[in-house]
């Protein structure tokens, strides 16, 4: 799992609920389920979700978050985790899914990443300070980073934004 998610996810209580958005193969869902968190892992990829079936603490759900209305009601999860996913039109509904007092953990690519790989389309890259703008009114920011990510040899491998925030 992402070091950012592990670090800031340390505050998540065992037995609480989490939505792992665009979970893919479930690296974060697996990590937090192993810590006793009840994870709803959502993705459009049925094959990826099949790998999560039968794992204690994980409920895989198939939804196309880009073609259908947001499937989760407001304030329905203690934690919402998003890693490497951006669909701006769903962002307000996604943020509303975090319960008051709940935690948002978000990490994805931003403008500048196109020089280092995918995604490279502006539609899938956050603008400077964009996560701060979206969370300003309803969240208290615990930690925020944006900029280059480097490999062990110092080479830039991606450009990202990351936020950990509590819903007011």
VOFIDREN-864483 format. One line per field, with one value per residue: residue number from 1; residue in one letter; x, y, z of N, C-alpha, C in turn. Coordinates in steps of 0.2 Angstrom, whole numbers, padded with zeros to 4 digits. Example, Ala and Ser with C-alpha at 12.3 -4.5 7.8 and 13.67 -1.06 7.14 Angstrom:
k = c(1|2)
r = c(A|S)
nc1 = c(0066|0064)
nc2 = c(-0028|-0011)
nc3 = c(0039|0035)
cac1 = c(0062|0068)
cac2 = c(-0022|-0005)
cac3 = c(0039|0036)
cc1 = c(0066|0064)
cc2 = c(-0016|0000)
cc3 = c(0039|0039)
END
This chain:
k = c(1|2|3|4|5|6|7|8|9|10|11|12|13|14|15|16|17|18|19|20|21|22|23|24|25|26|27|28|29|30|31|32|33|34|35|36|37|38|39|40|41|42|43|44|45|46|47|48|49|50|51|52|53|54|55|56|57|58|59|60|61|62|63|64|65|66|67|68|69|70|71|72|73|74|75|76|77|78|79|80|81|82|83|84|85|86|87|88|89|90|91|92|93|94|95|96|97|98|99|100|101|102|103|104|105|106|107|108|109|110|111|112|113|114|115|116|117|118|119|120|121|122|123|124|125|126|127|128|129|130|131|132|133|134|135|136|137|138|139|140|141|142|143|144|145|146|147|148|149|150|151|152|153|154|155|156|157|158|159|160|161|162|163|164|165|166|167|168)
r = c(X|X|X|X|X|X|X|X|X|X|X|X|X|X|X|X|X|X|X|X|X|X|X|X|X|X|X|X|X|X|X|X|X|X|X|X|X|X|X|X|X|X|X|X|X|X|X|X|X|X|X|X|X|X|X|X|X|X|X|X|X|X|X|X|X|X|X|X|X|X|X|X|X|X|X|X|X|X|X|X|X|X|X|X|X|X|X|X|X|X|X|X|X|X|X|X|X|X|X|X|X|X|X|X|X|X|X|X|X|X|X|X|X|X|X|X|X|X|X|X|X|X|X|X|X|X|X|X|X|X|X|X|X|X|X|X|X|X|X|X|X|X|X|X|X|X|X|X|X|X|X|X|X|X|X|X|X|X|X|X|X|X|X|X|X|X|X|X)
nc1 = c(0004|0001|0013|0009|-0005|-0004|0003|-0006|-0017|-0016|-0023|-0036|-0049|-0050|-0064|-0071|-0079|-0074|-0073|-0065|-0061|-0061|-0053|-0045|-0034|-0035|-0025|-0025|-0037|-0035|-0024|-0030|-0041|-0035|-0031|-0043|-0053|-0068|-0070|-0077|-0075|-0074|-0075|-0075|-0070|-0073|-0065|-0054|-0060|-0065|-0054|-0054|-0065|-0071|-0061|-0059|-0067|-0068|-0079|-0082|-0088|-0096|-0096|-0099|-0092|-0091|-0101|-0113|-0125|-0118|-0116|-0117|-0124|-0124|-0112|-0109|-0098|-0084|-0071|-0065|-0056|-0045|-0035|-0025|-0035|-0047|-0061|-0069|-0083|-0089|-0084|-0089|-0100|-0093|-0085|-0094|-0098|-0090|-0092|-0097|-0083|-0076|-0063|-0054|-0044|-0033|-0025|-0017|-0013|-0006|-0005|0009|0013|0012|0024|0031|0024|0009|-0006|-0009|-0017|-0026|-0039|-0038|-0028|-0025|-0026|-0015|-0015|-0028|-0035|-0035|-0044|-0056|-0059|-0059|-0070|-0078|-0069|-0056|-0039|-0027|-0015|-0005|0002|0010|0018|0034|0037|0050|0061|0071|0084|0084|0078|0064|0048|0034|0021|0012|-0003|-0008|-0019|-0024|-0038|-0050|-0068|-0079)
nc2 = c(-0006|0012|0023|0035|0032|0022|0028|0039|0032|0026|0031|0026|0017|0000|-0010|0000|0008|0009|0016|0011|0018|0015|0003|-0006|-0020|-0021|-0017|-0007|-0010|-0023|-0021|-0013|-0020|-0031|-0025|-0025|-0016|-0013|-0014|-0008|-0011|-0003|-0004|-0004|-0014|-0031|-0042|-0038|-0036|-0049|-0055|-0051|-0057|-0066|-0063|-0059|-0046|-0038|-0031|-0033|-0022|-0019|-0005|0007|0021|0032|0032|0031|0037|0042|0030|0029|0035|0051|0054|0040|0032|0030|0032|0037|0032|0036|0032|0036|0040|0050|0058|0071|0076|0067|0071|0080|0072|0061|0066|0070|0058|0054|0053|0064|0070|0060|0052|0058|0051|0054|0052|0056|0059|0074|0090|0091|0078|0072|0073|0062|0050|0040|0045|0057|0065|0081|0080|0070|0074|0083|0100|0113|0114|0109|0099|0105|0115|0109|0103|0113|0120|0110|0101|0098|0100|0088|0084|0089|0087|0091|0088|0083|0065|0055|0042|0029|0032|0046|0050|0058|0051|0053|0065|0072|0075|0074|0071|0071|0072|0078|0077|0090)
nc3 = c(0000|-0002|0005|0011|0013|0023|0033|0037|0038|0050|0060|0059|0066|0072|0066|0061|0046|0029|0013|-0001|-0015|-0033|-0032|-0038|-0038|-0025|-0015|-0004|0002|0006|0015|0026|0029|0035|0047|0053|0049|0041|0025|0010|-0006|-0021|-0038|-0056|-0063|-0065|-0064|-0056|-0044|-0042|-0036|-0023|-0017|-0004|0005|0022|0029|0018|0007|-0009|-0022|-0038|-0048|-0060|-0059|-0067|-0076|-0070|-0058|-0042|-0031|-0017|-0001|0007|0021|0024|0027|0038|0034|0019|0005|-0008|-0021|-0034|-0043|-0052|-0055|-0059|-0059|-0050|-0039|-0028|-0023|-0019|-0009|0000|0005|0016|0033|0046|0056|0051|0040|0026|0014|0001|-0014|-0028|-0046|-0053|-0062|-0072|-0071|-0083|-0090|-0085|-0086|-0087|-0078|-0092|-0098|-0096|-0090|-0080|-0071|-0057|-0053|-0048|-0030|-0030|-0023|-0010|-0012|-0015|-0003|0007|0013|0020|0027|0038|0036|0039|0034|0020|0004|-0011|-0027|-0034|-0034|-0030|-0035|-0027|-0032|-0034|-0045|-0053|-0053|-0053|-0052|-0039|-0029|-0012|0002|0019|0028|0040|0041|0044)
cac1 = c(0000|0005|0016|0004|-0011|-0002|0005|-0012|-0022|-0015|-0028|-0042|-0050|-0053|-0071|-0074|-0080|-0070|-0074|-0059|-0064|-0057|-0049|-0041|-0033|-0036|-0019|-0027|-0042|-0032|-0020|-0035|-0045|-0031|-0031|-0050|-0057|-0073|-0069|-0081|-0070|-0078|-0071|-0079|-0067|-0075|-0059|-0050|-0065|-0065|-0048|-0056|-0070|-0069|-0056|-0062|-0067|-0069|-0085|-0081|-0094|-0095|-0100|-0096|-0093|-0091|-0107|-0119|-0125|-0114|-0120|-0117|-0127|-0119|-0110|-0110|-0092|-0080|-0066|-0065|-0049|-0045|-0028|-0024|-0041|-0050|-0067|-0071|-0090|-0092|-0080|-0093|-0104|-0088|-0083|-0100|-0099|-0086|-0096|-0094|-0078|-0073|-0056|-0053|-0037|-0034|-0018|-0018|-0008|-0007|-0002|0016|0014|0012|0031|0034|0020|0002|-0010|-0006|-0023|-0028|-0045|-0036|-0023|-0027|-0023|-0011|-0020|-0035|-0038|-0037|-0050|-0062|-0060|-0059|-0076|-0081|-0064|-0050|-0033|-0022|-0008|-0006|0008|0010|0024|0037|0039|0056|0063|0077|0090|0082|0074|0057|0044|0027|0019|0005|-0006|-0010|-0022|-0027|-0042|-0056|-0074|-0082)
cac2 = c(0000|0018|0025|0040|0029|0018|0033|0043|0028|0023|0034|0022|0012|-0007|-0010|0006|0007|0012|0015|0011|0020|0013|-0001|-0011|-0026|-0020|-0016|-0004|-0014|-0029|-0019|-0010|-0026|-0035|-0021|-0025|-0011|-0016|-0011|-0008|-0010|-0002|-0003|-0006|-0020|-0037|-0047|-0036|-0037|-0056|-0057|-0049|-0061|-0071|-0060|-0056|-0038|-0034|-0032|-0030|-0020|-0017|0001|0011|0028|0037|0032|0030|0041|0040|0024|0029|0040|0055|0052|0033|0029|0033|0034|0036|0032|0036|0032|0036|0040|0056|0059|0077|0076|0063|0073|0082|0066|0056|0069|0070|0051|0054|0055|0070|0067|0054|0054|0057|0050|0055|0053|0055|0063|0081|0093|0090|0071|0070|0072|0056|0044|0041|0048|0063|0069|0085|0078|0065|0077|0088|0106|0115|0115|0107|0095|0109|0119|0105|0101|0119|0121|0104|0097|0101|0097|0086|0084|0090|0087|0091|0089|0077|0059|0052|0035|0029|0035|0053|0052|0060|0046|0055|0072|0070|0078|0070|0075|0068|0078|0076|0080|0094)
cac3 = c(0000|-0002|0012|0013|0016|0029|0038|0039|0040|0057|0065|0058|0071|0070|0066|0057|0039|0024|0006|-0005|-0022|-0038|-0028|-0042|-0035|-0017|-0010|0002|0005|0010|0021|0031|0032|0040|0053|0057|0046|0037|0019|0004|-0011|-0027|-0044|-0062|-0066|-0062|-0063|-0051|-0039|-0040|-0032|-0016|-0014|0001|0010|0028|0030|0012|0003|-0016|-0026|-0045|-0050|-0065|-0055|-0072|-0080|-0067|-0052|-0036|-0027|-0009|0002|0011|0028|0025|0029|0043|0030|0011|0003|-0015|-0023|-0041|-0047|-0052|-0059|-0056|-0059|-0045|-0033|-0023|-0020|-0016|-0003|0005|0008|0022|0039|0050|0060|0047|0037|0019|0012|-0006|-0017|-0035|-0050|-0054|-0068|-0072|-0071|-0090|-0092|-0082|-0088|-0087|-0084|-0095|-0100|-0091|-0086|-0075|-0067|-0052|-0054|-0042|-0024|-0031|-0017|-0005|-0014|-0014|0004|0011|0017|0024|0030|0042|0034|0044|0030|0012|0000|-0019|-0030|-0037|-0031|-0032|-0034|-0022|-0035|-0035|-0052|-0053|-0056|-0054|-0049|-0036|-0023|-0007|0007|0024|0031|0044|0039|0050)
cc1 = c(0004|0007|0011|-0002|-0010|-0001|-0002|-0017|-0021|-0020|-0035|-0043|-0053|-0060|-0075|-0075|-0076|-0073|-0068|-0062|-0059|-0051|-0044|-0040|-0033|-0030|-0021|-0032|-0039|-0028|-0025|-0039|-0041|-0030|-0038|-0054|-0062|-0073|-0074|-0076|-0074|-0073|-0076|-0076|-0068|-0070|-0055|-0054|-0065|-0059|-0049|-0061|-0068|-0064|-0060|-0062|-0068|-0075|-0084|-0088|-0092|-0099|-0096|-0097|-0093|-0097|-0113|-0119|-0121|-0118|-0120|-0120|-0122|-0118|-0111|-0104|-0088|-0073|-0067|-0058|-0049|-0037|-0028|-0030|-0044|-0055|-0071|-0079|-0093|-0088|-0084|-0097|-0099|-0086|-0088|-0101|-0095|-0091|-0093|-0089|-0074|-0067|-0057|-0045|-0037|-0026|-0019|-0013|-0011|-0004|0006|0018|0015|0020|0034|0030|0013|0000|-0007|-0011|-0025|-0034|-0043|-0030|-0026|-0023|-0019|-0016|-0027|-0039|-0039|-0043|-0056|-0064|-0060|-0064|-0078|-0076|-0059|-0044|-0029|-0015|-0010|0001|0006|0017|0027|0038|0045|0057|0069|0083|0089|0079|0067|0053|0037|0027|0012|0003|-0009|-0013|-0025|-0031|-0048|-0062|-0077|-0089)
cc2 = c(0006|0020|0030|0037|0025|0023|0037|0039|0024|0026|0030|0017|0005|-0007|-0005|0004|0012|0011|0016|0012|0018|0008|-0005|-0017|-0026|-0020|-0013|-0007|-0020|-0026|-0017|-0016|-0030|-0032|-0021|-0020|-0015|-0012|-0013|-0006|-0009|-0001|-0005|-0012|-0027|-0042|-0045|-0037|-0045|-0058|-0055|-0053|-0066|-0069|-0057|-0049|-0034|-0036|-0029|-0028|-0017|-0011|0004|0018|0033|0037|0032|0035|0038|0035|0025|0035|0045|0052|0044|0029|0033|0036|0033|0037|0032|0037|0031|0036|0047|0057|0065|0078|0073|0066|0075|0077|0062|0060|0069|0063|0050|0057|0060|0067|0061|0057|0053|0056|0050|0056|0051|0060|0070|0084|0093|0082|0069|0070|0066|0050|0046|0042|0055|0067|0074|0084|0073|0068|0083|0094|0108|0117|0113|0103|0100|0113|0115|0103|0107|0120|0116|0100|0101|0097|0095|0086|0085|0090|0088|0092|0083|0071|0057|0045|0035|0032|0043|0055|0053|0054|0048|0062|0071|0075|0073|0074|0070|0073|0075|0080|0084|0092)
cc3 = c(0000|0005|0015|0016|0022|0035|0041|0041|0047|0062|0064|0063|0068|0071|0063|0050|0035|0017|0002|-0013|-0027|-0035|-0032|-0039|-0028|-0013|-0004|0005|0009|0016|0027|0034|0037|0046|0056|0054|0041|0030|0013|-0001|-0018|-0033|-0050|-0065|-0062|-0060|-0057|-0044|-0037|-0036|-0025|-0013|-0009|0006|0016|0028|0024|0009|-0004|-0019|-0033|-0046|-0055|-0062|-0060|-0076|-0077|-0061|-0046|-0032|-0020|-0006|0006|0018|0029|0027|0033|0039|0023|0009|-0005|-0017|-0031|-0045|-0046|-0057|-0056|-0055|-0053|-0038|-0027|-0019|-0016|-0009|0003|0008|0015|0028|0043|0055|0057|0043|0030|0018|0004|-0008|-0024|-0039|-0051|-0060|-0067|-0073|-0079|-0093|-0090|-0084|-0088|-0079|-0086|-0097|-0094|-0087|-0080|-0071|-0063|-0054|-0048|-0036|-0025|-0026|-0011|-0006|-0013|-0007|0009|0015|0022|0028|0034|0040|0039|0041|0023|0009|-0008|-0021|-0033|-0032|-0034|-0031|-0029|-0025|-0036|-0041|-0050|-0056|-0057|-0050|-0046|-0031|-0018|-0001|0012|0028|0035|0042|0045|0051)
END
